[in-house]
Amino acid sequence: MERERLEEVLLRARGIAVLRGVLESAAARGMLELLGLLARERPEPSAVARTFGRLWEELALEPYRLLPDAWQSHLVGRLLDDENPFSLASETGGASGAVAEQARRDLRTLGELFRLDAGAVLGMVEEAVPGARGIWAPWSDPGLDPDGSPRGEVARKLAAARDWGECVGLISGYHARHGAGPFGRYRAFRWDGGALQPVAYPDPVRLSDLVGYEREREPLVLNTERFLRGLPAHHALLYGLPGTGKSSTVKALLNEYADAGLRLVEVAKEDLGDLPQVLGHLRGRAPRFVLFVDDLSFEEDEVQYKSLKALLEGSVEAPPENVRVYATSNRRNIVRESFSEREDDVHARDTAQEKLSLAARFGLRLTLPPPDQRLYLRIVRELARRRGIEVPEEELAGRALLWERWQAGRSGRTARQFVDELEAELARD
């Protein structure tokens, strides 16, 4: 690229307004610094080499690539993840007026930076530092193809676009469905320390991985689909003994529907008092959120259930329409009640009704019973088949039943643990 043209691109980049945050990463600042050095009439070789080396390192630290070229992948990722007036407005009905027009012009400038791929930049660097020719490899991986995720689809379309200014609708539509900032990049979050913390590596379990209980899960699947379509949907309570797959079902639903805009926020029972703060972060955002409360139960002296009741049934403030609670519990009566409490409380019936009414506030209540022997062996056979374990069926059943007697009881978890043990044993032998 000629020096005059490089100066023009650099000037336009420094003047980006609405999408300014896209270029505030260490790698983007390094790229602008490098372009500034290359735009000089006589670039200083050592400064160019040092800056290019640092930029290469920053790009190499990227944990996940959307596109084969590391710089192009980084720029598109920043564009999709940045919270700015355009992306936030896109979540709540779409940007318009001056914001939309400025975003269009900023996108044209970002498109020019996007076209500075590994070959173009390395060529300019080696021209400025002729003594260093051949010491750097291009930062591209030609064999990498964008994945089929929504982010990958947007990246592919941007890579093929001649004019990024015409892609305002594409970017706005992405934010309208998947959210801006962390909500667009991550699918799972945890409420921790008074803030939402993204979960970089959520449990990858899928519905197809879960053997058995298909009929019991079906109402929850349908409820989730209605929720994503903006139709009336229930808060849900999954009851069952440990190991029956209650938590796995909720996590599998997240992975099944994340690309459709579903997000999960895990809130510990101890943090239910923070629910107003949690809802404040989620209200009005584009994704649909499942508030996941695992192993929900309260002792008689715990009062956090009152905050949950307010969300389930409503208080003075209306609950967000984009949030539903999916909770799991090992016992039917979520709030423990003691006989002494019944004797001491002059309003015993009212107290009992208040506590028992918590479960009734969940519009959808599912029970996952412990598996009988037939289902248990079916789970064992299917898991063994998926892992390529070849053991005579009679021997497999006999060993699985013996394992079940040694363990805490028969469950899907017990079946998986048996297959884990069997696979390790066969691998050792």
Phi, psi and omega in degrees: 000134181295152186299319181297319179292323179295319177297321180295315179298318181296319179295317178296320180296321180289341181263006178302137187248284185297321183261027184302323183297338180300327184259021181259011175279165179297320181293318180294318177296323177295321178295316179295322177297318179297316179297323177298319178293318182290337181282349179290154180298321177230088181301140179278113189306315184293322178293320178297314181297316181295317182292319179295322178298317179295319179297318179301316181297317179300317180291327180291337180282351180300124183283341188212131181252134174272330184225160181300322181277125187296320180292315180297320177298316180297317183294317178295319178299318178296321179297320182283333187264346187285136172267118182211173182305326181287312183292321180291321177293327179296328178294327188250043174113353176104139178283149180214175176063221185296324181297314180295319181293320179292324176298321178299317181288322177297321180297324178298320179292316178298327177297324177293321176294325179299324183287354175276075183280184185302317181296316182295313183292315180297324177297317179294322181293315181292332175290324179281334181233070186299333180288351183250015180301132176088357182271348180242136172272151175299147182270045182234155178232088187301337183278355183272131176248143176302141179284178184270011179289164176305321178296318179296323179295317178296318180299318180296318181291322177293321180296330181271348185283137176278328183230107180294340178298335179274003183257016179302315180296322178298312181290319179297319179296323177298313181293326181295331182263321189250350178094167179253162176064219183301329182293334177280332185268321185250152179256338183232145181221160176229134175278115187212127178064031179077019180211158175278123179249123179293146176258109186290328184232076180291158176306124185276009185304138178243162179301324180293342178280341186270119181262130180088169177062021181300317181294320180293327182280337188306316179299326179288323176298313180296320179298318180294319179296320177296320179301316181292333180273002179079015178270164177304132181218152186265154158290148188230142176238124178254118180250142175173161178292160180304141176090003181272358173096022181295306181295321180298326179297315181295316180293325178293324177298321177302310183293330180289326190239012180299321181291346177266005176105011179275137176230154181237134176237114180272128178236124179288152180305322182295340183258010182297336175296342179272006185307319178302322178292316180301312182295329177297327178285333188262334184300131176083357178278160187290317183294166172259129188249131168262119175274109188261117177243110185267143177055057184281116174197151183227141171281167187297335183263003180267140185239009180298338182298339180294323178295321180292321178300321180297322179289318185292322185252345179098149176230208177298323179268130180292138178292151179298139180284347181260019180229132171228148180264127170242114183240153174240152179209146178269354180223148185293315177273101188298323180258119182292140179234133181256156178293325180296325179295322179296321183287323187277331186275120181290340176249051188303317183295320178296317180298314181297317181297322180297319183285317182290338183287347180298313180298325182293342181282348173277119182292336180235120180235121183245143176244126175251097184287159175298144184289144170283179185297322181297313180293320179302313181290328175297317178298316179300311182299317183292318178296320179296319179297316181296331181267003179072026179275121182251101177226137178310139188301321180294318178294319179299315181295317181297317180290324179295319179292323177295318178299318181299323179291329180283338186265187185285353181151172183273126178197171175298324178295319178299319178298315180296319179297322177297315181294323175302313181296317180295317180297317179295321181294315180293323179295322179293318182289000000 
